[in-house]
Amino acid sequence: MKASELRNLTVEELRVRERDLVDEIFHLRLRRATAQLTNPTKLRESRRTLARVKTLLGERARAAQGVSAK
């Protein structure tokens, strides 16, 4: 998922996406360990998407703190 697509999601949707990605990465790691992973780039893509989601959540949290602190 592209960063521009993720920016259009709400905070709740981002949190749900984060949980889904963590679960997906867990299962991909298991498949890799048992040599059942057919597309190894899927793990890399999922990790990078998770990083994007966490970055957006952090940005929004800092923005919310900045607004409430003023």
mmCIF file of the N, C-alpha and C atoms, coordinates in Angstrom:
data_MODEL
# 
_entry.id   MODEL 
# 
loop_
_atom_site.group_PDB 
_atom_site.id 
_atom_site.type_symbol 
_atom_site.label_atom_id 
_atom_site.label_alt_id 
_atom_site.label_comp_id 
_atom_site.label_asym_id 
_atom_site.label_entity_id 
_atom_site.label_seq_id 
_atom_site.pdbx_PDB_ins_code 
_atom_site.Cartn_x 
_atom_site.Cartn_y 
_atom_site.Cartn_z 
_atom_site.occupancy 
_atom_site.B_iso_or_equiv 
_atom_site.pdbx_formal_charge 
_atom_site.auth_seq_id 
_atom_site.auth_comp_id 
_atom_site.auth_asym_id 
_atom_site.auth_atom_id 
_atom_site.pdbx_PDB_model_num 
ATOM 1   N N  . MET A 1 1  ? 0.846  -1.168  0.000  1.00 0.00 ? 1  MET A N  1 
ATOM 2   C CA . MET A 1 1  ? 0.000  0.000   0.000  1.00 0.00 ? 1  MET A CA 1 
ATOM 3   C C  . MET A 1 1  ? 0.896  1.237   0.000  1.00 0.00 ? 1  MET A C  1 
ATOM 4   N N  . LYS A 1 2  ? 0.552  2.185   -0.806 1.00 0.00 ? 2  LYS A N  1 
ATOM 5   C CA . LYS A 1 2  ? 1.356  3.395   -0.930 1.00 0.00 ? 2  LYS A CA 1 
ATOM 6   C C  . LYS A 1 2  ? 1.078  4.344   0.217  1.00 0.00 ? 2  LYS A C  1 
ATOM 7   N N  . ALA A 1 3  ? 2.047  5.204   0.503  1.00 0.00 ? 3  ALA A N  1 
ATOM 8   C CA . ALA A 1 3  ? 1.907  6.169   1.585  1.00 0.00 ? 3  ALA A CA 1 
ATOM 9   C C  . ALA A 1 3  ? 0.734  7.113   1.326  1.00 0.00 ? 3  ALA A C  1 
ATOM 10  N N  . SER A 1 4  ? 0.525  7.482   0.076  1.00 0.00 ? 4  SER A N  1 
ATOM 11  C CA . SER A 1 4  ? -0.587 8.384   -0.238 1.00 0.00 ? 4  SER A CA 1 
ATOM 12  C C  . SER A 1 4  ? -1.934 7.730   0.070  1.00 0.00 ? 4  SER A C  1 
ATOM 13  N N  . GLU A 1 5  ? -2.035 6.431   -0.146 1.00 0.00 ? 5  GLU A N  1 
ATOM 14  C CA . GLU A 1 5  ? -3.270 5.715   0.181  1.00 0.00 ? 5  GLU A CA 1 
ATOM 15  C C  . GLU A 1 5  ? -3.452 5.630   1.690  1.00 0.00 ? 5  GLU A C  1 
ATOM 16  N N  . LEU A 1 6  ? -2.350 5.440   2.410  1.00 0.00 ? 6  LEU A N  1 
ATOM 17  C CA . LEU A 1 6  ? -2.433 5.335   3.863  1.00 0.00 ? 6  LEU A CA 1 
ATOM 18  C C  . LEU A 1 6  ? -2.803 6.668   4.501  1.00 0.00 ? 6  LEU A C  1 
ATOM 19  N N  . ARG A 1 7  ? -2.365 7.759   3.911  1.00 0.00 ? 7  ARG A N  1 
ATOM 20  C CA . ARG A 1 7  ? -2.678 9.084   4.468  1.00 0.00 ? 7  ARG A CA 1 
ATOM 21  C C  . ARG A 1 7  ? -4.172 9.386   4.447  1.00 0.00 ? 7  ARG A C  1 
ATOM 22  N N  . ASN A 1 8  ? -4.900 8.719   3.566  1.00 0.00 ? 8  ASN A N  1 
ATOM 23  C CA . ASN A 1 8  ? -6.341 8.942   3.481  1.00 0.00 ? 8  ASN A CA 1 
ATOM 24  C C  . ASN A 1 8  ? -7.125 8.168   4.539  1.00 0.00 ? 8  ASN A C  1 
ATOM 25  N N  . LEU A 1 9  ? -6.461 7.287   5.280  1.00 0.00 ? 9  LEU A N  1 
ATOM 26  C CA . LEU A 1 9  ? -7.136 6.486   6.297  1.00 0.00 ? 9  LEU A CA 1 
ATOM 27  C C  . LEU A 1 9  ? -7.218 7.243   7.617  1.00 0.00 ? 9  LEU A C  1 
ATOM 28  N N  . THR A 1 10 ? -8.232 6.906   8.410  1.00 0.00 ? 10 THR A N  1 
ATOM 29  C CA . THR A 1 10 ? -8.357 7.500   9.733  1.00 0.00 ? 10 THR A CA 1 
ATOM 30  C C  . THR A 1 10 ? -7.402 6.799   10.697 1.00 0.00 ? 10 THR A C  1 
ATOM 31  N N  . VAL A 1 11 ? -7.274 7.348   11.901 1.00 0.00 ? 11 VAL A N  1 
ATOM 32  C CA . VAL A 1 11 ? -6.386 6.761   12.904 1.00 0.00 ? 11 VAL A CA 1 
ATOM 33  C C  . VAL A 1 11 ? -6.851 5.357   13.265 1.00 0.00 ? 11 VAL A C  1 
ATOM 34  N N  . GLU A 1 12 ? -8.151 5.164   13.406 1.00 0.00 ? 12 GLU A N  1 
ATOM 35  C CA . GLU A 1 12 ? -8.676 3.831   13.732 1.00 0.00 ? 12 GLU A CA 1 
ATOM 36  C C  . GLU A 1 12 ? -8.369 2.839   12.621 1.00 0.00 ? 12 GLU A C  1 
ATOM 37  N N  . GLU A 1 13 ? -8.553 3.254   11.394 1.00 0.00 ? 13 GLU A N  1 
ATOM 38  C CA . GLU A 1 13 ? -8.256 2.373   10.271 1.00 0.00 ? 13 GLU A CA 1 
ATOM 39  C C  . GLU A 1 13 ? -6.766 2.037   10.219 1.00 0.00 ? 13 GLU A C  1 
ATOM 40  N N  . LEU A 1 14 ? -5.924 3.000   10.563 1.00 0.00 ? 14 LEU A N  1 
ATOM 41  C CA . LEU A 1 14 ? -4.482 2.751   10.595 1.00 0.00 ? 14 LEU A CA 1 
ATOM 42  C C  . LEU A 1 14 ? -4.127 1.751   11.693 1.00 0.00 ? 14 LEU A C  1 
ATOM 43  N N  . ARG A 1 15 ? -4.776 1.869   12.837 1.00 0.00 ? 15 ARG A N  1 
ATOM 44  C CA . ARG A 1 15 ? -4.511 0.916   13.927 1.00 0.00 ? 15 ARG A CA 1 
ATOM 45  C C  . ARG A 1 15 ? -4.929 -0.501  13.546 1.00 0.00 ? 15 ARG A C  1 
ATOM 46  N N  . VAL A 1 16 ? -6.061 -0.620  12.869 1.00 0.00 ? 16 VAL A N  1 
ATOM 47  C CA . VAL A 1 16 ? -6.520 -1.934  12.398 1.00 0.00 ? 16 VAL A CA 1 
ATOM 48  C C  . VAL A 1 16 ? -5.532 -2.484  11.381 1.00 0.00 ? 16 VAL A C  1 
ATOM 49  N N  . ARG A 1 17 ? -5.083 -1.628  10.469 1.00 0.00 ? 17 ARG A N  1 
ATOM 50  C CA . ARG A 1 17 ? -4.109 -2.047  9.450  1.00 0.00 ? 17 ARG A CA 1 
ATOM 51  C C  . ARG A 1 17 ? -2.802 -2.481  10.114 1.00 0.00 ? 17 ARG A C  1 
ATOM 52  N N  . GLU A 1 18 ? -2.402 -1.774  11.173 1.00 0.00 ? 18 GLU A N  1 
ATOM 53  C CA . GLU A 1 18 ? -1.178 -2.126  11.906 1.00 0.00 ? 18 GLU A CA 1 
ATOM 54  C C  . GLU A 1 18 ? -1.289 -3.526  12.512 1.00 0.00 ? 18 GLU A C  1 
ATOM 55  N N  . ARG A 1 19 ? -2.418 -3.804  13.158 1.00 0.00 ? 19 ARG A N  1 
ATOM 56  C CA . ARG A 1 19 ? -2.623 -5.131  13.750 1.00 0.00 ? 19 ARG A CA 1 
ATOM 57  C C  . ARG A 1 19 ? -2.619 -6.219  12.685 1.00 0.00 ? 19 ARG A C  1 
ATOM 58  N N  . ASP A 1 20 ? -3.273 -5.943  11.562 1.00 0.00 ? 20 ASP A N  1 
ATOM 59  C CA . ASP A 1 20 ? -3.310 -6.918  10.466 1.00 0.00 ? 20 ASP A CA 1 
ATOM 60  C C  . ASP A 1 20 ? -1.909 -7.196  9.930  1.00 0.00 ? 20 ASP A C  1 
ATOM 61  N N  . LEU A 1 21 ? -1.115 -6.150  9.788  1.00 0.00 ? 21 LEU A N  1 
ATOM 62  C CA . LEU A 1 21 ? 0.235  -6.316  9.259  1.00 0.00 ? 21 LEU A CA 1 
ATOM 63  C C  . LEU A 1 21 ? 1.132  -7.086  10.214 1.00 0.00 ? 21 LEU A C  1 
ATOM 64  N N  . VAL A 1 22 ? 1.011  -6.822  11.509 1.00 0.00 ? 22 VAL A N  1 
ATOM 65  C CA . VAL A 1 22 ? 1.806  -7.561  12.492 1.00 0.00 ? 22 VAL A CA 1 
ATOM 66  C C  . VAL A 1 22 ? 1.473  -9.046  12.410 1.00 0.00 ? 22 VAL A C  1 
ATOM 67  N N  . ASP A 1 23 ? 0.190  -9.349  12.309 1.00 0.00 ? 23 ASP A N  1 
ATOM 68  C CA . ASP A 1 23 ? -0.242 -10.744 12.191 1.00 0.00 ? 23 ASP A CA 1 
ATOM 69  C C  . ASP A 1 23 ? 0.257  -11.365 10.888 1.00 0.00 ? 23 ASP A C  1 
ATOM 70  N N  . GLU A 1 24 ? 0.157  -10.612 9.810  1.00 0.00 ? 24 GLU A N  1 
ATOM 71  C CA . GLU A 1 24 ? 0.611  -11.110 8.504  1.00 0.00 ? 24 GLU A CA 1 
ATOM 72  C C  . GLU A 1 24 ? 2.116  -11.386 8.515  1.00 0.00 ? 24 GLU A C  1 
ATOM 73  N N  . ILE A 1 25 ? 2.888  -10.488 9.100  1.00 0.00 ? 25 ILE A N  1 
ATOM 74  C CA . ILE A 1 25 ? 4.344  -10.668 9.168  1.00 0.00 ? 25 ILE A CA 1 
ATOM 75  C C  . ILE A 1 25 ? 4.688  -11.900 9.992  1.00 0.00 ? 25 ILE A C  1 
ATOM 76  N N  . PHE A 1 26 ? 3.959  -12.118 11.072 1.00 0.00 ? 26 PHE A N  1 
ATOM 77  C CA . PHE A 1 26 ? 4.182  -13.302 11.896 1.00 0.00 ? 26 PHE A CA 1 
ATOM 78  C C  . PHE A 1 26 ? 3.999  -14.572 11.072 1.00 0.00 ? 26 PHE A C  1 
ATOM 79  N N  . HIS A 1 27 ? 2.905  -14.626 10.330 1.00 0.00 ? 27 HIS A N  1 
ATOM 80  C CA . HIS A 1 27 ? 2.621  -15.825 9.528  1.00 0.00 ? 27 HIS A CA 1 
ATOM 81  C C  . HIS A 1 27 ? 3.619  -15.986 8.382  1.00 0.00 ? 27 HIS A C  1 
ATOM 82  N N  . LEU A 1 28 ? 4.041  -14.869 7.798  1.00 0.00 ? 28 LEU A N  1 
ATOM 83  C CA . LEU A 1 28 ? 5.040  -14.952 6.733  1.00 0.00 ? 28 LEU A CA 1 
ATOM 84  C C  . LEU A 1 28 ? 6.379  -15.470 7.267  1.00 0.00 ? 28 LEU A C  1 
ATOM 85  N N  . ARG A 1 29 ? 6.738  -15.042 8.474  1.00 0.00 ? 29 ARG A N  1 
ATOM 86  C CA . ARG A 1 29 ? 7.969  -15.544 9.077  1.00 0.00 ? 29 ARG A CA 1 
ATOM 87  C C  . ARG A 1 29 ? 7.899  -17.043 9.331  1.00 0.00 ? 29 ARG A C  1 
ATOM 88  N N  . LEU A 1 30 ? 6.751  -17.509 9.790  1.00 0.00 ? 30 LEU A N  1 
ATOM 89  C CA . LEU A 1 30 ? 6.583  -18.942 10.006 1.00 0.00 ? 30 LEU A CA 1 
ATOM 90  C C  . LEU A 1 30 ? 6.731  -19.707 8.704  1.00 0.00 ? 30 LEU A C  1 
ATOM 91  N N  . ARG A 1 31 ? 6.114  -19.187 7.650  1.00 0.00 ? 31 ARG A N  1 
ATOM 92  C CA . ARG A 1 31 ? 6.221  -19.854 6.355  1.00 0.00 ? 31 ARG A CA 1 
ATOM 93  C C  . ARG A 1 31 ? 7.654  -19.852 5.844  1.00 0.00 ? 31 ARG A C  1 
ATOM 94  N N  . ARG A 1 32 ? 8.369  -18.747 6.087  1.00 0.00 ? 32 ARG A N  1 
ATOM 95  C CA . ARG A 1 32 ? 9.764  -18.683 5.652  1.00 0.00 ? 32 ARG A CA 1 
ATOM 96  C C  . ARG A 1 32 ? 10.597 -19.702 6.414  1.00 0.00 ? 32 ARG A C  1 
ATOM 97  N N  . ALA A 1 33 ? 10.348 -19.853 7.702  1.00 0.00 ? 33 ALA A N  1 
ATOM 98  C CA . ALA A 1 33 ? 11.112 -20.785 8.524  1.00 0.00 ? 33 ALA A CA 1 
ATOM 99  C C  . ALA A 1 33 ? 10.872 -22.237 8.115  1.00 0.00 ? 33 ALA A C  1 
ATOM 100 N N  . THR A 1 34 ? 9.685  -22.524 7.619  1.00 0.00 ? 34 THR A N  1 
ATOM 101 C CA . THR A 1 34 ? 9.375  -23.891 7.200  1.00 0.00 ? 34 THR A CA 1 
ATOM 102 C C  . THR A 1 34 ? 9.531  -24.082 5.690  1.00 0.00 ? 34 THR A C  1 
ATOM 103 N N  . ALA A 1 35 ? 10.138 -23.105 5.043  1.00 0.00 ? 35 ALA A N  1 
ATOM 104 C CA . ALA A 1 35 ? 10.412 -23.141 3.601  1.00 0.00 ? 35 ALA A CA 1 
ATOM 105 C C  . ALA A 1 35 ? 9.136  -23.258 2.764  1.00 0.00 ? 35 ALA A C  1 
ATOM 106 N N  . GLN A 1 36 ? 8.054  -22.656 3.225  1.00 0.00 ? 36 GLN A N  1 
ATOM 107 C CA . GLN A 1 36 ? 6.791  -22.676 2.477  1.00 0.00 ? 36 GLN A CA 1 
ATOM 108 C C  . GLN A 1 36 ? 6.463  -21.319 1.867  1.00 0.00 ? 36 GLN A C  1 
ATOM 109 N N  . LEU A 1 37 ? 7.341  -20.349 2.054  1.00 0.00 ? 37 LEU A N  1 
ATOM 110 C CA . LEU A 1 37 ? 7.096  -19.010 1.536  1.00 0.00 ? 37 LEU A CA 1 
ATOM 111 C C  . LEU A 1 37 ? 7.470  -18.964 0.059  1.00 0.00 ? 37 LEU A C  1 
ATOM 112 N N  . THR A 1 38 ? 6.472  -18.778 -0.799 1.00 0.00 ? 38 THR A N  1 
ATOM 113 C CA . THR A 1 38 ? 6.728  -18.800 -2.239 1.00 0.00 ? 38 THR A CA 1 
ATOM 114 C C  . THR A 1 38 ? 7.222  -17.456 -2.758 1.00 0.00 ? 38 THR A C  1 
ATOM 115 N N  . ASN A 1 39 ? 6.831  -16.357 -2.101 1.00 0.00 ? 39 ASN A N  1 
ATOM 116 C CA . ASN A 1 39 ? 7.218  -15.020 -2.552 1.00 0.00 ? 39 ASN A CA 1 
ATOM 117 C C  . ASN A 1 39 ? 7.923  -14.292 -1.405 1.00 0.00 ? 39 ASN A C  1 
ATOM 118 N N  . PRO A 1 40 ? 9.238  -14.373 -1.315 1.00 0.00 ? 40 PRO A N  1 
ATOM 119 C CA . PRO A 1 40 ? 9.954  -13.761 -0.193 1.00 0.00 ? 40 PRO A CA 1 
ATOM 120 C C  . PRO A 1 40 ? 9.874  -12.241 -0.158 1.00 0.00 ? 40 PRO A C  1 
ATOM 121 N N  . THR A 1 41 ? 9.574  -11.612 -1.276 1.00 0.00 ? 41 THR A N  1 
ATOM 122 C CA . THR A 1 41 ? 9.467  -10.151 -1.264 1.00 0.00 ? 41 THR A CA 1 
ATOM 123 C C  . THR A 1 41 ? 8.208  -9.671  -0.543 1.00 0.00 ? 41 THR A C  1 
ATOM 124 N N  . LYS A 1 42 ? 7.243  -10.558 -0.371 1.00 0.00 ? 42 LYS A N  1 
ATOM 125 C CA . LYS A 1 42 ? 6.019  -10.193 0.348  1.00 0.00 ? 42 LYS A CA 1 
ATOM 126 C C  . LYS A 1 42 ? 6.336  -9.807  1.791  1.00 0.00 ? 42 LYS A C  1 
ATOM 127 N N  . LEU A 1 43 ? 7.299  -10.497 2.405  1.00 0.00 ? 43 LEU A N  1 
ATOM 128 C CA . LEU A 1 43 ? 7.688  -10.184 3.776  1.00 0.00 ? 43 LEU A CA 1 
ATOM 129 C C  . LEU A 1 43 ? 8.283  -8.779  3.839  1.00 0.00 ? 43 LEU A C  1 
ATOM 130 N N  . ARG A 1 44 ? 9.139  -8.447  2.904  1.00 0.00 ? 44 ARG A N  1 
ATOM 131 C CA . ARG A 1 44 ? 9.765  -7.120  2.879  1.00 0.00 ? 44 ARG A CA 1 
ATOM 132 C C  . ARG A 1 44 ? 8.713  -6.036  2.663  1.00 0.00 ? 44 ARG A C  1 
ATOM 133 N N  . GLU A 1 45 ? 7.791  -6.263  1.730  1.00 0.00 ? 45 GLU A N  1 
ATOM 134 C CA . GLU A 1 45 ? 6.735  -5.289  1.459  1.00 0.00 ? 45 GLU A CA 1 
ATOM 135 C C  . GLU A 1 45 ? 5.861  -5.066  2.694  1.00 0.00 ? 45 GLU A C  1 
ATOM 136 N N  . SER A 1 46 ? 5.549  -6.147  3.394  1.00 0.00 ? 46 SER A N  1 
ATOM 137 C CA . SER A 1 46 ? 4.704  -6.036  4.590  1.00 0.00 ? 46 SER A CA 1 
ATOM 138 C C  . SER A 1 46 ? 5.418  -5.262  5.694  1.00 0.00 ? 46 SER A C  1 
ATOM 139 N N  . ARG A 1 47 ? 6.708  -5.534  5.868  1.00 0.00 ? 47 ARG A N  1 
ATOM 140 C CA . ARG A 1 47 ? 7.468  -4.810  6.893  1.00 0.00 ? 47 ARG A CA 1 
ATOM 141 C C  . ARG A 1 47 ? 7.547  -3.320  6.575  1.00 0.00 ? 47 ARG A C  1 
ATOM 142 N N  . ARG A 1 48 ? 7.736  -2.998  5.321  1.00 0.00 ? 48 ARG A N  1 
ATOM 143 C CA . ARG A 1 48 ? 7.822  -1.590  4.930  1.00 0.00 ? 48 ARG A CA 1 
ATOM 144 C C  . ARG A 1 48 ? 6.483  -0.885  5.073  1.00 0.00 ? 48 ARG A C  1 
ATOM 145 N N  . THR A 1 49 ? 5.407  -1.575  4.740  1.00 0.00 ? 49 THR A N  1 
ATOM 146 C CA . THR A 1 49 ? 4.076  -0.993  4.909  1.00 0.00 ? 49 THR A CA 1 
ATOM 147 C C  . THR A 1 49 ? 3.792  -0.770  6.387  1.00 0.00 ? 49 THR A C  1 
ATOM 148 N N  . LEU A 1 50 ? 4.195  -1.712  7.228  1.00 0.00 ? 50 LEU A N  1 
ATOM 149 C CA . LEU A 1 50 ? 4.021  -1.547  8.677  1.00 0.00 ? 50 LEU A CA 1 
ATOM 150 C C  . LEU A 1 50 ? 4.790  -0.319  9.157  1.00 0.00 ? 50 LEU A C  1 
ATOM 151 N N  . ALA A 1 51 ? 5.991  -0.129  8.664  1.00 0.00 ? 51 ALA A N  1 
ATOM 152 C CA . ALA A 1 51 ? 6.776  1.047   9.046  1.00 0.00 ? 51 ALA A CA 1 
ATOM 153 C C  . ALA A 1 51 ? 6.073  2.330   8.619  1.00 0.00 ? 51 ALA A C  1 
ATOM 154 N N  . ARG A 1 52 ? 5.482  2.332   7.431  1.00 0.00 ? 52 ARG A N  1 
ATOM 155 C CA . ARG A 1 52 ? 4.737  3.511   6.965  1.00 0.00 ? 52 ARG A CA 1 
ATOM 156 C C  . ARG A 1 52 ? 3.553  3.800   7.871  1.00 0.00 ? 52 ARG A C  1 
ATOM 157 N N  . VAL A 1 53 ? 2.829  2.749   8.247  1.00 0.00 ? 53 VAL A N  1 
ATOM 158 C CA . VAL A 1 53 ? 1.661  2.918   9.117  1.00 0.00 ? 53 VAL A CA 1 
ATOM 159 C C  . VAL A 1 53 ? 2.091  3.473   10.475 1.00 0.00 ? 53 VAL A C  1 
ATOM 160 N N  . LYS A 1 54 ? 3.152  2.916   11.045 1.00 0.00 ? 54 LYS A N  1 
ATOM 161 C CA . LYS A 1 54 ? 3.626  3.392   12.344 1.00 0.00 ? 54 LYS A CA 1 
ATOM 162 C C  . LYS A 1 54 ? 4.111  4.832   12.266 1.00 0.00 ? 54 LYS A C  1 
ATOM 163 N N  . THR A 1 55 ? 4.733  5.191   11.161 1.00 0.00 ? 55 THR A N  1 
ATOM 164 C CA . THR A 1 55 ? 5.182  6.570   10.971 1.00 0.00 ? 55 THR A CA 1 
ATOM 165 C C  . THR A 1 55 ? 3.998  7.518   10.937 1.00 0.00 ? 55 THR A C  1 
ATOM 166 N N  . LEU A 1 56 ? 2.967  7.166   10.199 1.00 0.00 ? 56 LEU A N  1 
ATOM 167 C CA . LEU A 1 56 ? 1.780  8.018   10.126 1.00 0.00 ? 56 LEU A CA 1 
ATOM 168 C C  . LEU A 1 56 ? 1.084  8.136   11.476 1.00 0.00 ? 56 LEU A C  1 
ATOM 169 N N  . LEU A 1 57 ? 1.002  7.030   12.210 1.00 0.00 ? 57 LEU A N  1 
ATOM 170 C CA . LEU A 1 57 ? 0.389  7.080   13.542 1.00 0.00 ? 57 LEU A CA 1 
ATOM 171 C C  . LEU A 1 57 ? 1.188  7.998   14.466 1.00 0.00 ? 57 LEU A C  1 
ATOM 172 N N  . GLY A 1 58 ? 2.499  7.913   14.390 1.00 0.00 ? 58 GLY A N  1 
ATOM 173 C CA . GLY A 1 58 ? 3.343  8.776   15.204 1.00 0.00 ? 58 GLY A CA 1 
ATOM 174 C C  . GLY A 1 58 ? 3.198  10.240  14.834 1.00 0.00 ? 58 GLY A C  1 
ATOM 175 N N  . GLU A 1 59 ? 3.145  10.529  13.541 1.00 0.00 ? 59 GLU A N  1 
ATOM 176 C CA . GLU A 1 59 ? 2.966  11.906  13.083 1.00 0.00 ? 59 GLU A CA 1 
ATOM 177 C C  . GLU A 1 59 ? 1.647  12.476  13.582 1.00 0.00 ? 59 GLU A C  1 
ATOM 178 N N  . ARG A 1 60 ? 0.615  11.667  13.480 1.00 0.00 ? 60 ARG A N  1 
ATOM 179 C CA . ARG A 1 60 ? -0.708 12.148  13.914 1.00 0.00 ? 60 ARG A CA 1 
ATOM 180 C C  . ARG A 1 60 ? -0.774 12.312  15.426 1.00 0.00 ? 60 ARG A C  1 
ATOM 181 N N  . ALA A 1 61 ? -0.096 11.451  16.160 1.00 0.00 ? 61 ALA A N  1 
ATOM 182 C CA . ALA A 1 61 ? -0.074 11.578  17.622 1.00 0.00 ? 61 ALA A CA 1 
ATOM 183 C C  . ALA A 1 61 ? 0.662  12.855  18.032 1.00 0.00 ? 61 ALA A C  1 
ATOM 184 N N  . ARG A 1 62 ? 1.791  13.126  17.367 1.00 0.00 ? 62 ARG A N  1 
ATOM 185 C CA . ARG A 1 62 ? 2.535  14.346  17.679 1.00 0.00 ? 62 ARG A CA 1 
ATOM 186 C C  . ARG A 1 62 ? 1.741  15.586  17.292 1.00 0.00 ? 62 ARG A C  1 
ATOM 187 N N  . ALA A 1 63 ? 1.030  15.513  16.169 1.00 0.00 ? 63 ALA A N  1 
ATOM 188 C CA . ALA A 1 63 ? 0.211  16.655  15.743 1.00 0.00 ? 63 ALA A CA 1 
ATOM 189 C C  . ALA A 1 63 ? -0.926 16.904  16.740 1.00 0.00 ? 63 ALA A C  1 
ATOM 190 N N  . ALA A 1 64 ? -1.512 15.828  17.236 1.00 0.00 ? 64 ALA A N  1 
ATOM 191 C CA . ALA A 1 64 ? -2.604 15.967  18.211 1.00 0.00 ? 64 ALA A CA 1 
ATOM 192 C C  . ALA A 1 64 ? -2.087 16.544  19.521 1.00 0.00 ? 64 ALA A C  1 
ATOM 193 N N  . GLN A 1 65 ? -0.892 16.146  19.937 1.00 0.00 ? 65 GLN A N  1 
ATOM 194 C CA . GLN A 1 65 ? -0.308 16.700  21.160 1.00 0.00 ? 65 GLN A CA 1 
ATOM 195 C C  . GLN A 1 65 ? 0.032  18.171  20.979 1.00 0.00 ? 65 GLN A C  1 
ATOM 196 N N  . GLY A 1 66 ? 0.497  18.514  19.810 1.00 0.00 ? 66 GLY A N  1 
ATOM 197 C CA . GLY A 1 66 ? 0.835  19.907  19.537 1.00 0.00 ? 66 GLY A CA 1 
ATOM 198 C C  . GLY A 1 66 ? -0.385 20.796  19.561 1.00 0.00 ? 66 GLY A C  1 
ATOM 199 N N  . VAL A 1 67 ? -1.494 20.305  19.063 1.00 0.00 ? 67 VAL A N  1 
ATOM 200 C CA . VAL A 1 67 ? -2.734 21.071  19.044 1.00 0.00 ? 67 VAL A CA 1 
ATOM 201 C C  . VAL A 1 67 ? -3.302 21.213  20.441 1.00 0.00 ? 67 VAL A C  1 
ATOM 202 N N  . SER A 1 68 ? -3.288 20.112  21.214 1.00 0.00 ? 68 SER A N  1 
ATOM 203 C CA . SER A 1 68 ? -3.875 20.153  22.557 1.00 0.00 ? 68 SER A CA 1 
ATOM 204 C C  . SER A 1 68 ? -2.983 20.910  23.539 1.00 0.00 ? 68 SER A C  1 
ATOM 205 N N  . ALA A 1 69 ? -1.695 21.015  23.275 1.00 0.00 ? 69 ALA A N  1 
ATOM 206 C CA . ALA A 1 69 ? -0.785 21.690  24.183 1.00 0.00 ? 69 ALA A CA 1 
ATOM 207 C C  . ALA A 1 69 ? -0.866 23.216  24.027 1.00 0.00 ? 69 ALA A C  1 
ATOM 208 N N  . LYS A 1 70 ? -1.388 23.691  22.906 1.00 0.00 ? 70 LYS A N  1 
ATOM 209 C CA . LYS A 1 70 ? -1.439 25.140  22.660 1.00 0.00 ? 70 LYS A CA 1 
ATOM 210 C C  . LYS A 1 70 ? -2.586 25.794  23.330 1.00 0.00 ? 70 LYS A C  1 
# 
